[in-house]
Amino acid sequence: MREYELAIITSPALSDEERTAVFDRVRSIVTGGGGAVTQEAHWGRRMLAYPIAHRTDGSYSFVRFRAEPAVVDELDRVLSITDGVLRHKVVRLPDKLAAQGKIPLLGAPGRA
């Protein structure tokens, strides 16, 4: 299994229940594919650098997980069609550094 980090920008118009449902869906896809979610960080509402879908701000969140590459394909497919998700990006972390635990989560204090 490889280690990945998922960045999600959700619409600020989503209620807390709808936002929670999006992350429950992410967790279920990862665990259903034999992976595991290791960390989550929610930055909250921030201004966007440029408007996306006529929105000038969004809610930023990050999820670190271990999974097979097929799980990433499924996550990408599901998040692409999920209402309320403005943007998402999955990044594979370097195997050597991830194994040593030298990569802090994007939402960790001290990391911009």
PyMOL commands that set and color helices and strands:
alter all, ss='L'
color gray80, all
select helices_A, chain A and resi 16-32+69-81+95-100
alter helices_A, ss='H'
color red, helices_A
select strands_A, chain A and resi 2-10+36-52+55-67+85-92
alter strands_A, ss='S'
color yellow, strands_A
deselect
rebuild
show_as cartoon
